[in-house]
Amino acid sequence: MNLGTRAARDDDYADLFRQDASQPHWACDYADRLARRHPPERRILIQTSMSPSGPFHVGNFRDTAIAHLVHRALRRMGRRSAILLSFDDFDPIRAGQAARQPELAGYAARPLGAVPARSTAICRRYITELKQAGICPPEADADGRTPPGSHWQTHYQHERYLAGTYTRLQGRYQRHAGKLAKLLGAKAPEGLFNVYCEQCGRGTTVILGLGAARVRYACRSCGAIAVTGRLGVVKPSWALDWTLRVTHEQIDCEPAGQDHCSAGSTMDRTRVIYRRFLGSRQPVIVPYGLVRQFADRGKVSGSRGGGITLGDLLPIMPPAMILWLYGRTNCKADFRISTERAGFLGSYAAYDAFLDAARGGDRRARVLHELTTDEEVPAPAPRMRTVLGLLHGLCYDTGLVAAELGGTPEAHERARYARAWLAVHGRCWIDAERDDVPDAAGLIATGDLPERWSRDAYRTLTLTLFGTQDGPPLRRLEQVFGREAIVAAVRAYADRGERPLRERVLARLRSGDPGAR
C-alpha cells in the first residue's frame, strides 16, 4: 500500500476501527500510522485529556495508559514523541454534582477550575500516581509541569482560556460561526458557544450577539446583560473546543472513549471541520472500550465516587503489571479490573503466564513487555496464591515470607504487594476478633508453654494472644515471635488483659513495614 492510499484510508471514518493484525501489538499499529503520516524529523504529540469532575479512576487512566503505550511504541521505532496531559477544568460543574457535594455548593454552572482547592487536589493526586507508575517524569513538579524539552507536558484549560492562549483561534471560530454551524448541522451559530458571566461566574447565559472580538450575553442567574471582549470567558462547545485545542497545540494523536467514537459522535462529526474549515487532517484516534470493576455492569464513574483508582492499584501491583493489564486487551474491547480475591489472583496468574511467554521468546509477549517497561523480563516470582498462604501463616511478616521463598528480589517484591492487598482488600485471620474472655491461667506451666496441645487448649492460646479462635500453627508463631515473647504475651493478658502480639500483627498490616516485628 503506497502512502497516498494509506492517507486516504486514514481519512475514512471506518478506518478508525480497523487494525493491522500483522502488528505485534495494537499500539504498534497506531504508532505505524503516525510514523507514516508525519516526516521523520517531526516530534509526534499525543494528547490525553480528562475533566476533574471527581477523582480519576481506572477508566480515566485507560486514556493515559493508551497514550503512554503508543508513545513507547513510537520510541521503539526510533521516532520522537511526547505526551500532553490536558486537564479540562474549564468544563462547567453540573447542578446535580454541586447539590451532592458540599465543597461544590454554590458553584453550579461555574468552571471546575473556579474551585481551585478541590480541582488542584484531584489533578495533583493523579500526577503523583502517574509518577509512581513511571509515566509522568520525575522532574515534573506537583502540577505536572516540566522544563522545556521534556517529553511530557501538562495543561490546565481553565488557566489557558482565561490567559487568552486561544484568543486568535477563538476569534476565527466566532467570526465564522455561521459556517461552523452549517458544517456541524447546528440550529444556530450562538448555540456553539457559551459565556461564563463576568458578574457571577456562571455559564447560565444566553448569547444575544456573537462577533469575532465581542460577545453580548444575558445571564439567567444574576440577570446581567453585558458585552465582553474577553474571549477567554467564552467556552466553545465540546466539538469546537477539541478541534481548537488540537489545532493550537498541533496534536497528532488522541485516545478516545466509546462515547466520543460512535457514529454521530465528536470524532465523527468534526471530520468535516478539519477538512473544510481548518484544512487539516483529524488526529489519529485510538478508540477504546470501557473499564469495568468486578461485577459492575456500568462504566466506572469518578463523579459518583467509589471507583477504583490508579492509586488503589499501585500498592498491590508493580507498574509494569498495571500497564500490562491495559495493554493485553485490544484497546477497542471492554475489560474488567478487580481488587477482589478471585480477580486479584487471576490477574497475577495471567501476568505470570505472560512473563513466562516473554522469557520463552514469544514475539507478541516480548513486544508488550517492552511497551510496559525498560527493565529486562524478571526472573520467575513465587505464585501469588502461595505467597498469600505463607503470609497468613507467618503473621504477615514479609521478610520471613520472602526468606522462605528463597530470598530473591522477586520474592520480596511479591510478598510486599501481597501484604498490601491483604491489608486493604483481603480477609485476614487477625480481623476475626471475638468477645470471648479466655482463662489463660492454665496455659503456662513452670513459666513456659506446654510441649503438647489439645485443640481446646490451642484455641484458648489464640484467643489469649490475638482474640481469634483460629490462628497460625504454634511452630509458625514461635518462628515469628519466639517462645519467650509468646509466654510474655500470655502473662500480659492474664495480668492486664493486654494482647501485645495482636497489636504487633495489626501494626505490621497497617503500616506496611515488612520489617516490623
Secondary structure, DSSP 8 states (H G I E B T S, - for coil): --HHHHHHHHTSGGGGG---TTSSSHHHHHHHHHHHHS-TTS-EEEEEEE--SS---HHHHHHHHHHHHHHHHHHHTT--EEEEEEE-TTSB--HHHHHH-GGGTT-TTSBGGGSHHHHHHHHHHHHHHHHHTT-S-TTS-TT----TT-SEEEEEHHHHHHTTTTHHHHHHHHHTHHHHHHHHT-S-GGGGEEE--TTT--S-EEEEEE-SS-EEEEETTT--EEEE--GGGEEE-HHHHHHHHHHHHT--EEEEEHHHHSTTSHHHHTHHHIIIII-S---EEEEE--EEETT--S---TTTS----HHHHTTTS-HHHHHHHHHHS-TTS-EEE--SHHHHHHHHHHHHHHHHHHHTT-HHHHHHHHHH-SS--------HHHHHHHHHHTTT-HHHHHHHTT--HHHHHHHHHHHHHHHHTS--GGG--------GGGG-BTTB--S---HHHHHHHHHHHHS-S--S-HHHHHHHH-HHHHHHHHHHHHHH---HHHHHHHHHHHH--TT--
